[in-house]
Amino acid sequence: MEGTNEDSRPSMPEQNPKSRPSRRLTWAVGLLALFMSSATVYQVHHYGETRPRLAEAASGHTHAVKIHQNVVYLTAGEFGAAVTSHLMAIGAIGIFLGLLLKSRARKSAQGQSR
């Protein structure tokens, strides 16, 4: 009988060896996106609670940023770190969604070819 193995149980379809690393990559990027998003939210709240509300040129807090209806002043390094973490989180989310959509498209194409 076709589609069964020796002890008459239905055989499992062969997994594509490429799909395993692709799935791992998708999970890894998804977890990175989750971590970066959480870290960015934490960073924004931390800056909003701990940074000065008036510019302090002597300490370098000169970059005005509005966080939850409050204006706080960040140093150039803090501002750069905030922008970088936001860009990394958005990039990781975009890559994760792209990999997920590609995976779904591949699965639906495999389902239609059977």
C-alpha positions in Angstrom: 0.0 0.0 0.0 1.3 3.4 -0.9 1.8 6.0 1.9 2.2 3.4 4.7 5.2 1.9 6.3 5.9 -1.7 7.2 3.8 -1.8 10.3 0.8 -0.3 8.4 0.9 3.1 10.1 0.5 6.1 7.8 3.9 7.5 7.0 4.8 11.1 7.9 5.6 13.4 5.0 9.3 14.0 4.5 10.3 17.4 5.9 12.2 19.6 3.6 15.7 19.9 5.2 15.7 23.7 4.3 12.6 24.3 6.4 14.2 23.5 9.8 16.8 26.3 9.6 14.3 28.7 8.1 11.9 28.0 11.1 14.8 28.5 13.5 15.8 31.7 11.9 12.2 33.0 12.0 11.9 32.2 15.7 15.3 33.8 16.4 14.4 37.0 14.6 11.0 37.0 16.3 12.5 36.7 19.7 15.0 39.4 18.8 12.2 41.6 17.7 10.3 41.0 21.0 13.4 41.7 23.1 14.3 44.9 21.2 10.7 46.2 21.4 10.7 45.5 25.2 14.1 47.1 25.7 13.0 50.2 23.7 9.9 50.6 25.8 11.9 50.2 29.0 14.5 52.7 27.8 11.8 55.3 27.0 10.2 54.9 30.4 13.5 55.0 32.1 14.6 58.2 30.3 11.2 59.8 31.0 11.5 59.2 34.7 15.2 59.9 35.3 16.3 62.6 32.9 16.2 66.4 33.6 13.2 68.4 32.5 15.3 71.5 31.9 18.2 71.7 29.6 21.6 71.4 31.3 24.3 72.4 28.9 27.0 71.7 31.5 26.1 68.0 31.7 25.3 67.7 28.0 21.6 67.2 28.4 20.6 69.4 25.4 18.5 67.2 23.2 14.8 67.8 23.9 12.5 64.7 23.6 8.8 64.5 24.5 8.0 61.4 26.4 4.4 60.9 27.7 3.6 64.7 27.6 6.8 65.6 29.4 9.8 67.1 27.8 13.1 65.7 29.0 16.6 66.5 27.9 19.0 63.7 26.8 22.7 63.8 26.0 23.9 63.1 22.5 24.8 59.5 23.5 21.5 58.8 25.1 19.6 60.3 22.1 21.7 58.2 19.7 21.1 55.1 21.8 17.4 55.7 21.8 17.2 56.2 18.0 19.4 53.2 17.4 17.3 50.9 19.6 14.1 52.1 17.9 15.5 51.5 14.5 16.8 48.0 15.5 13.4 47.1 17.0 11.5 48.3 13.8 14.0 46.5 11.6 13.7 43.2 13.5 9.9 43.4 13.4 10.0 44.0 9.7 12.4 41.2 9.0 10.3 38.8 11.3 7.1 39.7 9.4 8.9 39.2 6.1 10.2 35.8 7.1 6.8 34.8 8.5 4.9 35.9 5.3 7.5 34.1 3.2 7.1 30.9 5.3 3.3 31.1 4.9 3.5 31.6 1.2 5.8 28.6 0.9 3.5 26.4 2.9 0.5 27.4 0.8 2.4 26.8 -2.4 3.4 23.3 -1.1 -0.2 22.6 -0.2 -1.4 23.5 -3.6 1.2 21.4 -5.4 0.0 18.2 -3.7 
